[in-house]
Amino acid sequence: MPSATKVFTGYRVLSRSYFHLSILFVFFHDRGFSLPTVELTLAVYGAALAFSGSVTKPLAARLSLTAAVAAGEWLKALGLVLLALPGGLPMAVAGQIVAALGFSLASGTDSALLAEICKRDGADARTWEARSGSLTFAAALVAGVLGAIVYQWSHQAPFVLSAVMSALAALTVPIVGRGLTGAPKKSRDPALADEEAPHRKDPRYSAALRWSAYYTVVRAFVLALFIGFLPYLLYLRLHVSLPLFGVVLGSYTLSGYFTARNGRRAVDRFGARATAAACAALAGAGLLILLWQPNTPGAAVATLALGAGVGAVRPVAVGAIGELLADRPAAERAAALRANEARFAVVNTLLILLAGLLLDRVGFPHVLLGVVVGYLVLAAAAVLALPRATDPEPAAEPATAS
């Protein structure tokens, strides 16, 4: 029987097989939504993810890590089914919200689950985080291109296929978590309030927040380009065919696969901070290329650079945060990683809303210029603020054990 870490990798591949993501902008536009409405509907997902804590935190506190991840996958599947159903804007918004709640519950929590499995089995969590993360890019590449092709015959098929993958992922999770005992305490999460979390005075917590800021800036800007800007450029301005549309966006996941696959090797050789800086620089290069050449070849090259930049961001940042908080309870580490996604979602949502408000009024080149300048400033600040070691000395007065 495959090891739990290998089964977890299979879970990750199923969970991130998004047949619908490459055509989501096109799907909403083909439903007759105006550009501001398309971007607003896209932004609903990020907004729901940003404010999902009031729903997911109490639920996660009452479930084991295994049950929380499985529940998140079932919610994702339900949201995708809702998106495929007729019903116009209300149904689209409902689908986005439910899918976001599912992602919020599962993402981050699955990394904490992996850490517990590796701790039990004596495996290296950072290696398996990087390995599973790289394969999710490969899965997204295949699913994204196939989704764009299938969409030409059935607009609902990509969503149904993604929902099936999430359902299969949910069924896989209990196999992954078999043998793990105990659920998070049902009391209030100690990470939610300073008076309940004296460990926040520990410099490791401050270092984790700086890694979270880096993660937020780089991923939010790149994914906003991928979800809200590039589809607008390719589909509405350049009028590329859907198969080519899928291939160009698929190049993002192709390059992301290689950097995610080699992220751990880079960290071992150059350190987490240097690797993070290189990732941010690659993403910045992609933005500059797109600003310089806003055409199909330029978009293809820019997308490769963006994917290469963001590919290792999650495994590097999650690995660093995991090491910093390694001595904290699993539920607390899961909460910290879910908070990562919420912060990322806030910035990503604002950028997509900006696209909806300004693209038709100001024009793509001017909006993109503002996005590029904003990214370069914020990413440089985030990289400079990163701790020079992922495991600083603990505070002089260690936190009281919970």
C-alpha positions as CSV (number, residue, x, y, z in Angstrom):
1,M,0.0,0.0,0.0
2,P,1.4,3.5,-0.8
3,S,2.7,5.5,2.1
4,A,0.5,8.2,3.6
5,T,2.7,10.9,2.0
6,K,2.3,9.5,-1.4
7,V,-1.5,9.2,-1.0
8,F,-1.5,12.8,0.2
9,T,0.3,13.8,-3.0
10,G,-2.5,12.1,-4.9
11,Y,-5.0,14.0,-2.9
12,R,-3.3,17.3,-3.8
13,V,-3.3,16.4,-7.5
14,L,-7.1,15.6,-7.4
15,S,-7.9,18.7,-5.3
16,R,-6.1,21.1,-7.7
17,S,-7.3,19.6,-11.0
18,Y,-9.2,22.7,-12.0
19,F,-10.7,22.2,-15.4
20,H,-12.8,25.4,-15.0
21,L,-10.2,27.9,-13.9
22,S,-8.7,28.8,-17.3
23,I,-12.2,29.5,-18.8
24,L,-13.9,31.1,-15.8
25,F,-13.6,34.7,-17.2
26,V,-14.8,33.4,-20.6
27,F,-17.7,31.5,-18.9
28,F,-19.0,34.6,-17.1
29,H,-18.6,36.8,-20.2
30,D,-20.4,34.3,-22.4
31,R,-23.3,34.4,-19.9
32,G,-23.8,38.0,-21.0
33,F,-22.2,39.6,-17.9
34,S,-20.7,43.1,-18.6
35,L,-16.9,43.4,-17.9
36,P,-17.4,45.1,-14.5
37,T,-19.9,42.3,-13.6
38,V,-17.5,39.6,-14.7
39,E,-14.6,41.0,-12.7
40,L,-17.0,41.6,-9.7
41,T,-18.1,37.9,-9.9
42,L,-14.5,36.8,-10.0
43,A,-13.7,39.0,-7.0
44,V,-16.6,37.5,-5.0
45,Y,-14.4,34.4,-4.6
46,G,-11.5,36.3,-3.1
47,A,-13.8,38.4,-0.9
48,A,-15.5,35.3,0.5
49,L,-12.1,33.7,1.1
50,A,-11.0,36.8,2.9
51,F,-13.9,36.9,5.3
52,S,-14.5,33.2,5.6
53,G,-12.9,32.9,9.0
54,S,-16.1,33.5,10.9
55,V,-17.5,30.4,9.3
56,T,-14.5,28.2,8.9
57,K,-12.7,28.8,12.2
58,P,-15.5,27.5,14.4
59,L,-16.0,24.6,12.1
60,A,-12.2,23.8,12.0
61,A,-12.0,24.0,15.8
62,R,-14.6,21.2,16.1
63,L,-13.1,18.9,13.5
64,S,-10.0,16.9,13.2
65,L,-7.5,18.0,10.5
66,T,-8.6,15.1,8.3
67,A,-12.4,15.9,8.7
68,A,-11.8,19.6,8.0
69,V,-9.9,19.0,4.8
70,A,-12.6,16.5,3.6
71,A,-15.4,18.9,4.4
72,G,-13.6,21.7,2.5
73,E,-13.3,19.5,-0.6
74,W,-17.1,18.6,-0.4
75,L,-17.9,22.3,-0.2
76,K,-15.7,23.0,-3.2
77,A,-17.5,20.4,-5.2
78,L,-20.9,21.8,-4.2
79,G,-19.8,25.3,-5.2
80,L,-18.6,24.1,-8.6
81,V,-21.9,22.4,-9.2
82,L,-23.7,25.6,-8.4
83,L,-21.6,27.5,-10.9
84,A,-22.5,25.0,-13.6
85,L,-26.3,25.4,-13.0
86,P,-28.4,28.0,-14.8
87,G,-29.5,31.0,-12.7
88,G,-27.6,34.0,-13.8
89,L,-25.6,36.2,-11.5
90,P,-27.2,35.0,-8.2
91,M,-26.3,31.4,-8.9
92,A,-22.8,32.4,-10.0
93,V,-22.2,34.4,-6.8
94,A,-23.5,31.6,-4.6
95,G,-21.2,29.1,-6.4
96,Q,-18.2,31.4,-5.9
97,I,-19.0,31.8,-2.2
98,V,-19.5,28.1,-1.4
99,A,-16.3,27.1,-3.4
100,A,-14.3,29.8,-1.5
101,L,-15.5,28.5,1.9
102,G,-14.4,25.1,0.9
103,F,-11.0,26.2,-0.2
104,S,-10.6,28.3,3.0
105,L,-11.3,25.2,5.1
106,A,-9.1,22.8,3.2
107,S,-6.1,25.0,2.1
108,G,-3.6,25.5,4.8
109,T,-5.3,22.8,6.9
110,D,-4.0,20.2,4.3
111,S,-0.4,21.5,4.9
112,A,-0.9,21.1,8.6
113,L,-2.2,17.5,8.0
114,L,0.9,16.8,5.9
115,A,3.1,18.0,8.7
116,E,1.4,15.7,11.2
117,I,1.8,12.8,8.8
118,C,5.5,13.5,8.2
119,K,6.1,13.9,12.0
120,R,4.5,10.5,12.6
121,D,6.3,8.8,9.8
122,G,9.7,10.5,10.2
123,A,9.4,12.1,6.7
124,D,10.5,15.6,5.7
125,A,7.4,17.8,5.5
126,R,9.1,20.5,3.4
127,T,10.2,18.0,0.8
128,W,6.7,16.6,0.4
129,E,5.2,20.0,0.4
130,A,7.4,21.0,-2.5
131,R,6.8,17.7,-4.3
132,S,3.0,17.7,-4.0
133,G,3.0,21.4,-4.8
134,S,4.9,20.9,-8.0
135,L,2.5,18.1,-9.1
136,T,-0.5,20.4,-8.5
137,F,0.9,22.7,-11.2
138,A,1.2,19.8,-13.6
139,A,-2.4,18.7,-12.8
140,A,-3.6,22.3,-13.3
141,L,-1.8,22.5,-16.7
142,V,-3.4,19.3,-18.0
143,A,-6.8,20.2,-16.5
144,G,-6.7,23.8,-17.7
145,V,-5.9,23.0,-21.3
146,L,-8.5,20.2,-21.4
147,G,-11.1,22.5,-19.8
148,A,-10.6,25.1,-22.5
149,I,-11.0,22.4,-25.2
150,V,-14.1,20.8,-23.6
151,Y,-15.7,24.2,-23.0
152,Q,-16.2,24.5,-26.8
153,W,-18.7,21.6,-26.7
154,S,-20.2,22.1,-23.3
155,H,-19.9,25.2,-21.1
156,Q,-20.9,23.2,-18.0
157,A,-18.5,20.3,-18.5
158,P,-15.3,21.9,-17.0
159,F,-17.2,22.7,-13.8
160,V,-18.6,19.2,-13.5
161,L,-15.2,17.7,-14.1
162,S,-13.6,19.9,-11.4
163,A,-16.4,19.0,-9.0
164,V,-15.8,15.3,-9.6
165,M,-12.1,15.8,-8.8
166,S,-12.9,17.6,-5.6
167,A,-15.3,14.8,-4.6
168,L,-12.6,12.2,-5.3
169,A,-10.1,14.3,-3.2
170,A,-12.6,14.3,-0.3
171,L,-12.9,10.5,-0.5
172,T,-9.1,10.2,-0.5
173,V,-8.5,12.4,2.7
174,P,-9.6,9.7,5.2
175,I,-7.0,7.4,3.8
176,V,-4.4,10.1,4.2
177,G,-5.3,10.8,7.8
178,R,-5.8,7.2,8.9
179,G,-4.1,6.6,12.2
180,L,-3.9,10.2,13.3
181,T,-5.7,10.6,16.6
182,G,-7.3,13.6,18.3
183,A,-9.1,16.6,17.1
184,P,-8.5,20.3,17.8
185,K,-9.8,21.5,21.1
186,K,-13.3,22.9,20.9
187,S,-12.4,26.0,22.8
188,R,-11.5,29.2,21.1
189,D,-8.5,29.1,18.9
190,P,-5.6,30.5,20.9
191,A,-4.3,32.2,17.7
192,L,-7.3,34.5,17.7
193,A,-6.5,36.9,20.6
194,D,-3.4,38.3,22.1
195,E,-4.5,37.7,25.7
196,E,-4.9,34.0,24.8
197,A,-1.7,33.8,22.8
198,P,1.3,35.0,24.8
199,H,3.5,33.2,22.2
200,R,2.8,36.1,19.8
201,K,5.6,38.0,21.7
202,D,8.0,35.3,20.4
203,P,10.1,36.6,17.5
204,R,9.2,33.5,15.5
205,Y,5.6,34.7,15.3
206,S,6.8,38.1,13.9
207,A,9.0,36.2,11.4
208,A,6.0,34.1,10.3
209,L,4.0,37.2,9.7
210,R,6.7,38.6,7.5
211,W,6.7,35.4,5.4
212,S,2.9,35.7,5.2
213,A,3.3,39.3,3.9
214,Y,5.6,38.1,1.2
215,Y,3.3,35.3,0.3
216,T,0.3,37.6,0.1
217,V,1.9,40.2,-2.1
218,V,3.6,37.9,-4.7
219,R,0.7,35.5,-5.0
220,A,-2.1,38.1,-5.0
221,F,-0.6,40.2,-7.8
222,V,0.3,37.2,-10.0
223,L,-3.1,35.4,-9.5
224,A,-5.0,38.7,-10.2
225,L,-3.1,38.9,-13.5
226,F,-3.9,35.2,-14.2
227,I,-7.6,35.4,-13.3
228,G,-8.7,39.0,-14.2
229,F,-6.2,40.7,-16.5
230,L,-4.7,38.1,-18.9
231,P,-8.1,36.6,-19.9
232,Y,-9.3,40.1,-20.6
233,L,-6.3,40.8,-22.8
234,L,-6.4,37.5,-24.6
235,Y,-10.1,37.0,-25.1
236,L,-11.5,40.4,-25.4
237,R,-8.7,42.5,-26.9
238,L,-6.6,39.9,-28.9
239,H,-9.5,37.5,-29.7
240,V,-7.4,34.4,-29.5
241,S,-9.0,31.0,-30.1
242,L,-10.0,29.0,-27.0
243,P,-7.4,26.2,-27.6
244,L,-4.7,28.9,-27.8
245,F,-6.2,30.7,-24.9
246,G,-5.9,27.5,-22.8
247,V,-2.3,26.8,-24.0
248,V,-1.1,30.4,-23.1
249,L,-2.7,30.2,-19.7
250,G,-1.4,26.7,-19.3
251,S,2.1,27.9,-19.8
252,Y,1.7,29.5,-16.4
253,T,1.3,26.1,-14.7
254,L,4.0,24.5,-16.9
255,S,6.7,26.9,-15.7
256,G,5.2,26.8,-12.2
257,Y,5.7,23.1,-12.1
258,F,9.4,23.3,-12.6
259,T,10.1,26.0,-10.0
260,A,7.8,24.3,-7.5
261,R,9.6,21.0,-8.2
262,N,13.0,22.5,-7.6
263,G,12.1,25.0,-4.8
264,R,13.3,22.8,-2.0
265,R,16.6,22.2,-3.8
266,A,17.0,26.0,-4.2
267,V,16.3,26.6,-0.5
268,D,18.8,24.0,0.5
269,R,21.5,25.6,-1.7
270,F,20.7,29.3,-1.5
271,G,18.5,29.7,1.5
272,A,14.8,30.5,1.8
273,R,15.2,34.2,1.7
274,A,17.3,34.2,-1.5
275,T,14.9,31.7,-3.2
276,A,12.0,34.0,-2.2
277,A,13.7,37.0,-3.7
278,A,14.4,35.2,-7.0
279,C,10.7,34.1,-7.2
280,A,9.6,37.7,-6.7
281,A,12.0,38.9,-9.3
282,L,10.8,36.4,-11.9
283,A,7.2,37.5,-11.3
284,G,8.2,41.1,-11.7
285,A,10.0,40.3,-14.9
286,G,6.8,38.7,-16.2
287,L,4.8,41.9,-15.4
288,L,7.4,44.1,-17.2
289,I,7.3,41.8,-20.3
290,L,3.6,42.1,-20.4
291,L,3.7,45.8,-20.0
292,W,6.3,46.0,-22.8
293,Q,4.6,43.6,-25.2
294,P,0.8,43.4,-24.6
295,N,0.3,40.9,-27.5
296,T,-0.1,37.2,-27.8
297,P,3.6,36.3,-27.9
298,G,4.3,38.8,-25.2
299,A,1.5,37.4,-23.1
300,A,2.8,33.8,-23.6
301,V,6.4,34.7,-22.5
302,A,5.1,36.9,-19.6
303,T,2.8,34.0,-18.4
304,L,5.8,31.7,-18.4
305,A,7.8,34.1,-16.2
306,L,4.8,34.7,-13.9
307,G,4.3,31.0,-13.4
308,A,8.0,30.5,-12.8
309,G,8.0,33.2,-10.2
310,V,4.9,32.0,-8.3
311,G,5.6,28.3,-8.5
312,A,7.9,28.0,-5.5
313,V,6.3,30.8,-3.5
314,R,3.8,28.6,-1.6
315,P,6.2,25.7,-0.8
316,V,8.9,28.1,0.3
317,A,6.7,30.3,2.4
318,V,4.6,27.5,3.9
319,G,7.8,25.6,4.7
320,A,9.3,28.6,6.4
321,I,6.2,29.2,8.5
322,G,5.9,25.5,9.3
323,E,9.4,25.5,10.7
324,L,8.9,28.7,12.6
325,L,5.8,27.3,14.3
326,A,6.9,23.7,14.5
327,D,6.5,23.6,18.3
328,R,2.9,24.9,18.2
329,P,-0.2,22.7,18.1
330,A,-1.2,21.4,14.7
331,A,-4.6,23.3,14.9
332,E,-2.7,26.5,15.5
333,R,-0.4,26.0,12.6
334,A,-3.4,25.2,10.4
335,A,-5.0,28.5,11.6
336,A,-1.9,30.4,10.7
337,L,-1.8,28.9,7.2
338,R,-5.5,29.6,6.7
339,A,-4.8,33.2,7.7
340,N,-2.2,33.3,4.9
341,E,-4.9,32.6,2.4
342,A,-7.3,35.2,3.9
343,R,-4.6,37.9,3.6
344,F,-3.8,36.9,0.1
345,A,-7.5,36.9,-0.8
346,V,-8.0,40.5,0.4
347,V,-5.2,41.9,-1.9
348,N,-6.2,39.6,-4.8
349,T,-9.9,40.8,-4.5
350,L,-8.9,44.4,-4.5
351,L,-6.8,44.0,-7.6
352,I,-9.5,42.2,-9.5
353,L,-12.1,44.8,-8.5
354,L,-9.7,47.4,-9.8
355,A,-9.6,45.6,-13.1
356,G,-13.4,45.6,-13.3
357,L,-13.7,49.3,-12.5
358,L,-10.8,50.7,-14.6
359,L,-10.1,48.4,-17.6
360,D,-12.8,49.8,-19.9
361,R,-12.5,53.3,-18.6
362,V,-8.7,53.9,-18.3
363,G,-7.4,51.2,-20.7
364,F,-5.3,48.1,-20.2
365,P,-1.9,49.7,-20.6
366,H,-2.5,52.3,-17.9
367,V,-4.1,49.9,-15.5
368,L,-1.3,47.4,-16.0
369,L,1.3,50.2,-15.5
370,G,-0.2,51.0,-12.1
371,V,-0.3,47.3,-11.2
372,V,3.4,46.8,-12.2
373,V,4.6,49.8,-10.1
374,G,2.5,48.7,-7.2
375,Y,3.9,45.2,-7.3
376,L,7.5,46.2,-7.7
377,V,7.3,48.5,-4.6
378,L,5.4,46.1,-2.4
379,A,7.3,43.0,-3.4
380,A,10.6,44.7,-2.8
381,A,9.5,45.8,0.6
382,A,8.2,42.3,1.4
383,V,11.5,40.6,0.4
384,L,13.6,43.1,2.3
385,A,11.5,42.5,5.4
386,L,11.9,38.7,5.3
387,P,13.9,37.2,8.2
388,R,17.4,36.2,7.4
389,A,16.8,32.8,9.0
390,T,13.6,30.8,9.2
391,D,14.3,29.6,12.8
392,P,15.4,32.6,14.9
393,E,16.3,32.1,18.6
394,P,13.2,31.7,20.8
395,A,12.2,34.5,23.1
396,A,13.9,34.9,26.4
397,E,10.7,34.1,28.2
398,P,9.1,31.2,26.4
399,A,5.4,31.1,26.0
400,T,3.3,29.2,28.6
401,A,2.3,25.8,27.3
402,S,-1.3,25.6,26.2
